[in-house]
Every structure is written in C-alpha cells, then in structure tokens.
Amino acid sequence: MTAPQRRYYIKTWGCQMNVQDQQKMASLLEGEGYAPAPSAREADVVLLNTCSVREKAAEKLFTFLGRIKGLKARSAGTLIGVTGCVAQQEGEAIFRRAPQVDLVLGPRRIGNLPDLVAAAGGAQRRVDTALDDLTAITWDGGTATRPGGKAFLTIMEGCNMACTFCIVPRTRGREVHRPLEAVVEEGRRRTGEGILELELLGQTVNAYRDGRRAFHHLLDEVAQLPGLARLRFTSSHPAFFTANTAAVMASHASICPQLHLPVQSGSDRVLGAMRRGYSTADYLRRLEDLRRRIPHVALSTDIIVGFPGETEVDFRATLDLLRRVRYAQVFAFAYSPRPGTAAADMESDVPGHVASRRLTELFTLQDAISREENEALVGRTLPVLFHGPSRRDLEVAAGRTACNRVVNVPGLAPGAASGHLRDVRIVAAGSHSLTGEVVPAQADGRDPAVREPRAS
C-alpha cells in the first residue's frame, strides 16, 4: 500500500524577501516529495516564516504557536519550525517559550532546510542561524515564482547601513552580492519559462555591486532580457539612488515607471537621529531628476511617525513632504523599539496616543492624495498583469499596472486571467485600488508599449 504524500504549510509575515524565502522553502520541500497543504492542521511540516521589523513581531509568532500547539497532540509526527528574522533574532530561546517547536532556521540557511527537516523531531531539535552561509542568495533551485507570471530574483542579502531603528543588519547579516552574470542568467531562465515580470530584491537593493559594476549596470543587463515585459526592484535606499539608475530606468520600456524609495521622515533633524545618510533636500533632488526623465513615474515610500525626539514641527515637515511629492502609496508605522538597535536606548518621549494621532492624520492626508492621483487614471487604458483573485472578492480578478496600482476587474475569472497581461480601461478609482474592464484586443488600437501617464 502506498504511503500518503507528506504535506507542508508555510505562514509568512513580512516583506518581499520573506515572500521569496517562502517560495524557496516550498520548492525545496516539494523537491523532497512534499505537497502544499491548505492549513497547518493538514500538514506534516508547519513552517512559520517571520519578520522582526515591525512591532510585536515575536509576540505574533508566539500567539500563532499557541493556537497550533495542539497539532502534536493530534499527530505526534507533525514537525513545527520557525524561520526568518525572528528565528535569527531569538534562536534557541524559541524552544524555551514554545517547546512544541522542532527547528529554528535563519534566513541565510534556507538551503539546509531539507536536512534539518529530516533530522528534527522528537528530542532532536535543531537550530541553524549562522550568518556566514550564502545559500540564501546562491541557491537557485525550483522556480521561486509567485502567481501571476512574476518571479523574484534575489541579487543581494544583508545590509551594511546603521539606521538606528532597524534590526535587519542583525537578522540578515552584512551585505553579500551575487555575481552579475548569475543574476542575468537566472533572469534569462525565468523569462524562458514564460515569466513576464521580474523583481530584483535586496534589503538595500541599489547598493548592489559586483566588482566595479554597480546596480545600474545590472539593471541595464536584466532589462534587455528577451521576453521580459516588466522589471521592478525593491527596496531602494535614497543614499544609493543615483542619476545613472534614473537614466537606465528611463531608457528601457521594460522597467516599470514606479519606484519605492523609503524616506522615513520629512525632518532633517529626525533623519539625522535615524542615521539615514541624506537630507530632505538630497532626497527631493533625486526625485526631481527621476521625474525629469520619467514625468509619469509613480512613487511610494515608508514613513515612521513618533520616532524618539520627533516634535510636532518635525511631523508637520513630514506632512509637507507628502504634499510636495504626492506619493501614489505610503506605508507608514508608529515607531516601536527593536531590541538591539541604537534607537532602543533612546528615550521614547512621544506618547503612544500622540504617535497614533499623527499616524491617523498622515493616513488621512495620504488617502486623499492617493484618491486624487488614482482618479486621474479613470478613462485611461492600461496594461494589467493579473495575479489571481481580489483580496476582497475571490470571484473578481485582480492585477497590477506597470505603476504598481492594484486593478480589480469584475466579471473576469481570476483563474483564467492569472499570469496574463491584458489591456484594461479604468472605470473607477479609490484610495487604494482601481476598477476596470478588459478592452478586447481588436478594439484597442494603441501601442501596448506606451507607458502609463503621469500619476504623481
């Protein structure tokens, strides 16, 4: 009698790097004969892939572990693992708080997952959090794709910056960079498999170097791959965003007219306390240069409110920056200290209710800006790469424009649309998404290579 196929379940919190880490782990497990399970209850291996950047990340992990602690009572052979940045940060301490955990795996050790799964279980707990292994960026097995015709390419791992609020250098280590030729070759394989969109990933992606070749050299090479419809990269650091990168972005139709450039604050005093390495004037000069080259580029950013020492004047400077830049999207958070960072030792003199009020005020302003920018797209026909169902309605197909706006198309089957690039006429707009209708190919006479109009 054939034994039932073993199954795995991975729950991920965090950024695109964590998402790609999940895809790599899934591919490794499938290479060992595992199949995906729809829930933790139905899995033989449960992996919790964590992020420690935001507030209470560890507590979210232990809360979820508490919810699934009964899994082993139902099936003694179930293996539970913690991976990602909280795994790196907490290490063996996870076993003390959650004895049901069998293995702890840091981000740089993903390539060792099959061996750890085979060895863990029962009394054989395993922890692997060394930072000297490069498998996180050199391993190239499987597809590392996501639904919707898109694939991630890790080009570097770790960070050499010393931002006072950030724990990434401790959880992901110092920078290591893949050879340029290896990245280009992987991209060539992905497009040969029918992938339409590639996204280059790194904690500080534009700090990439391979000898004397910088990020813009890599971007230029990948943008020319046959069959590539779209190219993105994230997350950039303003200190490394150069005129050369802006020029390469403007010179290739395949590079999306979109940039995520975290500013964190509109106050030079706060930026100095954060050790960001640039002023608001530096930041704005870079954006002005990019907009001169690509007038319709859509911009997004990260902002922290309530950083230690932030005054009301500092916060107003951040609001003024939003009004001046007119971002398409903003990801904002109230400051919370991360253990082991320099800011954790600073006196947090912004009361919680003040930080919450500032965050609400910022979102109110940005929602109004986003709605205005999105409404300017109503009536336009834009290429949309569909990735699956809408988050709010599984019967509605959803995708993204080249400028990275979400478009929902009622009446279009998500399964049939996923992975396809279709022209969509925008018929309605909200603060966070657009609504559209597919334009029949024979009725659309415009050049599909034409970029989207300025939206910011």
C-alpha positions as CSV (number, residue, x, y, z in Angstrom):
1,M,0.0,0.0,0.0
2,T,1.4,3.4,-1.0
3,A,2.1,5.8,1.9
4,P,0.2,9.1,1.8
5,Q,2.1,12.0,0.4
6,R,3.7,14.2,3.0
7,R,2.4,17.8,3.1
8,Y,3.8,21.2,4.2
9,Y,2.2,24.5,5.3
10,I,4.1,27.8,5.4
11,K,2.8,31.0,7.0
12,T,4.8,34.1,6.2
13,W,4.9,37.6,7.8
14,G,6.9,40.4,6.3
15,C,8.5,41.8,3.2
16,Q,9.1,40.6,-0.4
17,M,12.3,39.0,0.8
18,N,10.3,36.8,3.2
19,V,7.9,36.0,0.4
20,Q,10.7,34.8,-1.7
21,D,12.2,32.9,1.2
22,Q,8.8,31.1,1.4
23,Q,8.9,30.2,-2.2
24,K,12.4,28.8,-1.9
25,M,11.4,26.7,1.1
26,A,8.3,25.4,-0.7
27,S,10.4,24.5,-3.7
28,L,12.9,22.7,-1.6
29,L,10.2,20.7,0.2
30,E,8.5,19.8,-3.0
31,G,11.8,18.5,-4.2
32,E,11.8,16.1,-1.3
33,G,8.3,14.8,-2.2
34,Y,6.1,17.2,-0.1
35,A,2.9,18.8,-1.4
36,P,1.3,22.0,-0.1
37,A,-1.4,21.7,2.5
38,P,-4.3,24.2,2.8
39,S,-3.9,24.7,6.5
40,A,-1.5,23.9,9.4
41,R,-3.9,21.2,10.7
42,E,-3.5,19.2,7.5
43,A,0.3,19.5,7.2
44,D,3.2,17.2,8.3
45,V,5.6,20.1,8.3
46,V,4.5,23.6,9.5
47,L,6.9,26.5,9.0
48,L,6.3,29.9,10.4
49,N,8.4,32.4,8.3
50,T,8.8,35.5,10.4
51,C,9.7,39.2,10.2
52,S,11.1,41.2,13.1
53,V,11.0,44.7,11.6
54,R,7.6,45.7,12.9
55,E,6.2,46.0,16.4
56,K,5.5,42.9,18.4
57,A,6.7,40.5,15.6
58,A,7.9,37.9,18.1
59,E,4.6,38.1,20.0
60,K,2.6,37.5,16.8
61,L,4.7,34.4,16.3
62,F,4.2,33.0,19.8
63,T,0.5,33.8,19.7
64,F,0.2,31.7,16.5
65,L,2.3,29.0,18.1
66,G,-0.2,28.9,20.9
67,R,-3.0,28.5,18.5
68,I,-1.4,25.4,16.9
69,K,0.1,23.8,20.0
70,G,-2.5,21.1,19.8
71,L,-1.2,19.8,16.5
72,K,1.3,17.4,18.0
73,A,-1.4,16.0,20.3
74,R,-3.4,15.0,17.2
75,S,-0.4,13.8,15.3
76,A,2.9,13.2,17.1
77,G,4.8,13.3,13.9
78,T,4.0,16.9,13.0
79,L,7.1,19.0,12.7
80,I,6.9,22.7,13.6
81,G,9.7,25.1,12.5
82,V,10.3,28.8,12.9
83,T,12.2,30.5,10.1
84,G,13.1,34.1,9.1
85,C,14.2,37.1,11.1
86,V,12.6,36.3,14.4
87,A,14.3,32.9,14.2
88,Q,17.6,34.6,13.7
89,Q,17.0,37.1,16.5
90,E,15.6,34.7,19.1
91,G,17.5,31.5,18.3
92,E,17.3,28.7,21.0
93,A,15.1,31.0,23.2
94,I,12.2,30.0,21.0
95,F,12.4,26.4,22.3
96,R,12.1,27.7,25.9
97,R,8.9,29.7,25.1
98,A,7.4,27.2,22.7
99,P,8.6,23.6,23.4
100,Q,6.4,22.3,20.6
101,V,8.9,23.9,18.1
102,D,11.3,21.3,16.5
103,L,13.6,23.5,14.4
104,V,14.8,27.2,14.1
105,L,16.3,28.3,10.8
106,G,17.8,31.7,10.0
107,P,17.4,33.4,6.6
108,R,20.9,32.6,5.4
109,R,20.4,28.9,6.0
110,I,17.4,28.2,3.8
111,G,19.4,25.7,1.6
112,N,19.8,23.4,4.7
113,L,16.0,23.1,5.2
114,P,15.6,19.5,3.8
115,D,18.4,18.2,6.0
116,L,17.0,19.9,9.1
117,V,13.5,18.6,8.4
118,A,14.9,15.1,8.1
119,A,16.9,15.4,11.3
120,A,14.4,17.3,13.5
121,G,11.6,15.8,15.5
122,G,11.1,14.3,19.0
123,A,14.2,15.1,21.1
124,Q,16.2,16.0,18.0
125,R,15.6,19.8,17.9
126,R,17.7,21.7,15.5
127,V,18.8,25.4,15.4
128,D,20.8,26.8,12.4
129,T,21.2,30.6,12.5
130,A,24.8,31.2,11.2
131,L,25.3,34.2,9.0
132,D,28.3,33.0,7.1
133,D,26.3,30.9,4.7
134,L,25.4,32.3,1.3
135,T,22.8,29.7,0.3
136,A,20.1,32.4,0.7
137,I,21.4,34.1,-2.4
138,T,23.3,31.5,-4.3
139,W,20.7,28.7,-4.1
140,D,18.9,28.6,-7.4
141,G,16.6,25.5,-7.3
142,G,13.0,25.4,-8.2
143,T,11.1,28.3,-9.6
144,A,10.8,30.9,-6.8
145,T,7.8,32.3,-8.6
146,R,4.6,33.8,-7.4
147,P,1.2,33.5,-9.0
148,G,0.6,35.8,-11.9
149,G,3.6,35.4,-14.2
150,K,6.0,37.1,-11.8
151,A,9.3,35.9,-10.3
152,F,11.6,37.4,-7.7
153,L,15.4,37.5,-8.2
154,T,17.5,37.9,-5.0
155,I,20.6,39.9,-6.0
156,M,22.0,40.6,-2.6
157,E,21.4,39.7,1.1
158,G,22.0,41.7,4.2
159,C,22.6,45.4,4.9
160,N,25.7,47.5,5.8
161,M,23.8,50.5,6.9
162,A,23.4,51.6,10.5
163,C,19.9,53.1,10.7
164,T,19.2,53.4,14.4
165,F,15.7,52.0,14.2
166,C,16.5,48.9,12.0
167,I,17.3,45.4,13.1
168,V,17.9,44.0,9.6
169,P,21.8,44.0,9.8
170,R,21.4,41.8,12.9
171,T,18.9,39.4,11.4
172,R,20.2,39.2,7.8
173,G,23.9,40.0,8.3
174,R,26.2,42.2,6.3
175,E,25.8,42.6,2.6
176,V,26.7,39.8,0.2
177,H,26.2,40.2,-3.5
178,R,25.5,37.7,-6.3
179,P,27.7,37.8,-9.4
180,L,26.0,39.9,-12.1
181,E,26.2,37.1,-14.7
182,A,24.5,34.7,-12.3
183,V,21.6,37.1,-11.8
184,V,21.2,37.7,-15.5
185,E,21.3,34.0,-16.3
186,E,18.6,33.2,-13.7
187,G,16.5,36.0,-15.2
188,R,17.0,34.5,-18.7
189,R,15.8,31.2,-17.4
190,R,12.7,32.7,-15.8
191,T,11.7,34.6,-18.9
192,G,12.4,31.4,-20.9
193,E,9.8,29.7,-18.7
194,G,7.2,32.3,-19.6
195,I,7.7,34.7,-16.7
196,L,6.6,38.2,-17.8
197,E,7.7,40.2,-14.8
198,L,10.9,40.1,-12.7
199,E,11.6,41.9,-9.4
200,L,15.1,42.3,-8.2
201,L,15.3,42.0,-4.4
202,G,17.7,43.2,-1.7
203,Q,17.5,44.8,1.7
204,T,19.2,47.8,0.1
205,V,18.9,46.7,-3.5
206,N,20.6,49.7,-5.1
207,A,23.7,49.3,-3.0
208,Y,24.5,46.2,-5.2
209,R,28.0,45.8,-6.6
210,D,29.9,43.2,-8.4
211,G,33.5,44.4,-8.5
212,R,33.4,47.7,-10.4
213,R,29.9,47.1,-11.7
214,A,27.1,48.9,-9.8
215,F,23.4,48.4,-9.6
216,H,22.6,50.4,-12.7
217,H,24.8,48.0,-14.7
218,L,22.8,45.0,-13.5
219,L,19.5,46.8,-14.1
220,D,20.5,47.6,-17.7
221,E,21.5,44.0,-18.4
222,V,18.3,42.4,-17.0
223,A,16.1,45.0,-18.7
224,Q,17.2,43.7,-22.1
225,L,16.3,40.0,-21.5
226,P,14.2,38.6,-24.3
227,G,10.5,38.1,-23.4
228,L,10.6,40.4,-20.3
229,A,7.6,42.6,-20.1
230,R,8.2,44.2,-16.8
231,L,11.1,44.8,-14.4
232,R,11.0,46.2,-10.9
233,F,13.3,46.4,-7.9
234,T,13.0,46.9,-4.2
235,S,13.8,48.2,-1.7
236,S,16.0,51.1,-2.6
237,H,17.9,53.4,-0.3
238,P,17.9,57.1,-1.1
239,A,21.7,57.4,-0.4
240,F,22.4,55.0,-3.3
241,F,19.8,56.2,-5.8
242,T,22.0,57.7,-8.5
243,A,21.4,59.6,-11.7
244,N,22.8,56.6,-13.5
245,T,20.0,54.4,-12.1
246,A,17.4,57.0,-13.1
247,A,18.9,57.2,-16.6
248,V,18.7,53.4,-17.0
249,M,15.1,53.4,-15.8
250,A,14.2,55.9,-18.4
251,S,16.0,54.1,-21.2
252,H,14.1,50.8,-21.1
253,A,10.4,50.3,-21.7
254,S,10.6,47.1,-19.7
255,I,11.5,48.9,-16.5
256,C,8.3,49.9,-14.7
257,P,7.7,53.6,-14.2
258,Q,7.5,53.1,-10.5
259,L,9.9,53.5,-7.6
260,H,9.7,52.6,-3.9
261,L,12.1,55.0,-2.1
262,P,11.7,55.0,1.7
263,V,12.2,58.5,3.2
264,Q,11.2,57.6,6.8
265,S,10.7,61.3,7.8
266,G,10.4,64.8,6.3
267,S,12.5,66.3,9.1
268,D,16.3,66.6,8.7
269,R,16.7,66.5,12.4
270,V,14.9,63.2,12.7
271,L,16.7,61.8,9.6
272,G,20.0,62.6,11.4
273,A,18.8,60.8,14.6
274,M,17.9,57.9,12.4
275,R,21.3,57.9,10.7
276,R,19.8,57.8,7.3
277,G,22.7,59.5,5.5
278,Y,20.7,62.1,3.5
279,S,18.7,65.2,3.9
280,T,15.2,66.0,2.6
281,A,16.9,68.3,0.0
282,D,19.1,65.3,-1.1
283,Y,16.0,63.1,-1.4
284,L,14.0,65.6,-3.3
285,R,16.8,66.3,-5.8
286,R,16.9,62.6,-6.6
287,L,13.1,62.6,-7.2
288,E,13.2,65.7,-9.3
289,D,15.9,64.2,-11.5
290,L,13.8,61.0,-11.9
291,R,10.7,62.9,-12.7
292,R,12.5,65.0,-15.3
293,R,13.4,61.7,-17.0
294,I,10.1,59.9,-16.4
295,P,7.4,62.6,-15.7
296,H,4.7,60.0,-15.0
297,V,6.7,57.9,-12.5
298,A,4.6,56.6,-9.6
299,L,6.4,56.9,-6.2
300,S,5.8,55.1,-3.0
301,T,7.6,55.3,0.4
302,D,8.0,54.2,4.0
303,I,7.5,56.6,6.9
304,I,7.9,56.2,10.7
305,V,6.0,58.6,12.9
306,G,6.7,59.1,16.6
307,F,10.4,58.4,16.4
308,P,12.2,59.4,19.7
309,G,12.5,63.2,19.8
310,E,10.1,63.8,16.9
311,T,8.3,67.1,17.6
312,E,5.1,68.5,16.2
313,V,7.3,70.7,13.9
314,D,9.1,67.6,12.7
315,F,5.9,65.8,12.0
316,R,4.5,68.8,10.1
317,A,7.6,68.6,7.9
318,T,6.7,65.1,7.0
319,L,3.2,66.1,6.0
320,D,4.6,68.9,3.9
321,L,6.8,66.3,2.2
322,L,3.8,64.2,1.3
323,R,2.0,67.2,-0.2
324,R,5.1,68.1,-2.2
325,V,5.9,64.6,-3.6
326,R,2.3,63.4,-3.9
327,Y,3.2,59.7,-3.5
328,A,0.9,57.1,-5.1
329,Q,1.2,55.0,-1.9
330,V,2.7,55.4,1.6
331,F,3.5,52.6,4.1
332,A,3.5,54.3,7.5
333,F,4.0,53.0,11.0
334,A,4.2,54.3,14.5
335,Y,7.7,53.9,15.9
336,S,8.3,50.9,18.2
337,P,11.8,50.0,19.5
338,R,13.5,46.9,18.2
339,P,15.8,45.1,20.6
340,G,19.4,45.5,19.9
341,T,19.1,48.7,17.8
342,A,20.6,52.1,18.8
343,A,17.2,53.7,18.9
344,A,16.0,51.2,21.5
345,D,18.3,53.0,24.0
346,M,16.9,56.4,23.2
347,E,14.2,57.9,25.4
348,S,10.9,57.4,23.7
349,D,9.4,60.8,24.5
350,V,6.5,60.7,22.1
351,P,3.4,59.3,23.9
352,G,1.6,56.5,22.3
353,H,-1.6,58.5,21.8
354,V,0.3,61.3,20.1
355,A,2.0,58.8,17.7
356,S,-1.4,57.3,17.0
357,R,-2.9,60.7,16.3
358,R,-0.1,61.6,14.0
359,L,-0.4,58.3,12.1
360,T,-4.1,58.8,11.6
361,E,-3.5,62.4,10.4
362,L,-0.9,61.2,7.9
363,F,-3.1,58.4,6.5
364,T,-6.0,60.8,6.1
365,L,-3.8,63.2,4.1
366,Q,-2.3,60.4,2.0
367,D,-5.6,58.7,1.3
368,A,-6.9,62.0,-0.2
369,I,-3.7,62.3,-2.3
370,S,-3.9,58.7,-3.5
371,R,-7.5,59.0,-4.4
372,E,-6.8,62.2,-6.5
373,E,-3.9,60.5,-8.2
374,N,-5.9,57.4,-8.9
375,E,-8.9,59.3,-10.2
376,A,-6.7,60.9,-12.8
377,L,-6.4,57.5,-14.4
378,V,-10.1,57.0,-14.9
379,G,-10.8,56.6,-18.6
380,R,-7.3,55.5,-19.4
381,T,-6.4,52.1,-20.9
382,L,-3.5,50.5,-19.1
383,P,-1.8,47.1,-19.4
384,V,-2.5,45.0,-16.3
385,L,-0.7,41.8,-15.3
386,F,-3.2,39.6,-13.5
387,H,-2.1,37.6,-10.4
388,G,-5.3,36.0,-9.1
389,P,-8.4,36.9,-7.2
390,S,-9.0,40.1,-5.4
391,R,-8.4,40.1,-1.7
392,R,-11.9,41.2,-1.0
393,D,-13.8,39.1,-3.5
394,L,-12.5,35.7,-4.7
395,E,-14.7,35.9,-7.8
396,V,-13.0,39.2,-9.0
397,A,-9.8,39.1,-10.9
398,A,-7.0,41.4,-9.7
399,G,-3.7,42.5,-11.2
400,R,-1.3,45.4,-11.2
401,T,-0.5,48.2,-13.6
402,A,3.1,48.9,-14.5
403,C,3.0,51.8,-12.0
404,N,2.1,49.1,-9.4
405,R,-1.5,50.1,-8.7
406,V,-4.0,47.3,-8.0
407,V,-6.8,46.9,-10.5
408,N,-9.9,44.8,-9.9
409,V,-11.9,43.6,-12.9
410,P,-15.4,42.2,-12.0
411,G,-16.7,39.6,-14.4
412,L,-13.2,38.3,-15.3
413,A,-12.5,34.8,-14.0
414,P,-9.4,35.0,-11.7
415,G,-8.1,31.6,-12.7
416,A,-8.2,32.2,-16.4
417,A,-6.7,35.7,-16.1
418,S,-3.8,34.9,-13.8
419,G,-0.4,35.2,-15.4
420,H,-1.7,37.2,-18.4
421,L,-1.1,40.7,-19.4
422,R,-4.3,42.4,-20.6
423,D,-5.3,45.9,-21.6
424,V,-7.8,47.3,-19.1
425,R,-9.9,50.5,-19.2
426,I,-10.1,52.1,-15.8
427,V,-13.7,52.9,-14.9
428,A,-13.5,53.8,-11.2
429,A,-10.9,54.7,-8.6
430,G,-10.5,54.6,-4.8
431,S,-7.6,55.5,-2.5
432,H,-6.1,52.0,-2.6
433,S,-7.2,50.4,-5.9
434,L,-8.7,50.9,-9.3
435,T,-11.6,49.2,-11.0
436,G,-11.5,48.3,-14.7
437,E,-12.9,46.4,-17.6
438,V,-10.9,44.4,-20.2
439,V,-10.5,46.0,-23.6
440,P,-11.0,43.5,-26.4
441,A,-7.8,43.2,-28.3
442,Q,-9.3,44.0,-31.7
443,A,-10.9,47.2,-30.3
444,D,-7.7,48.6,-28.9
445,G,-5.5,50.4,-31.4
446,R,-2.9,51.9,-29.1
447,D,0.7,50.8,-28.8
448,P,0.9,48.3,-25.9
449,A,4.4,49.5,-25.2
450,V,3.2,53.0,-24.4
451,R,3.8,53.8,-20.7
452,E,1.1,54.9,-18.3
453,P,0.6,58.7,-18.0
454,R,1.9,60.6,-15.1
455,A,0.1,59.6,-11.9
456,S,2.1,61.5,-9.3
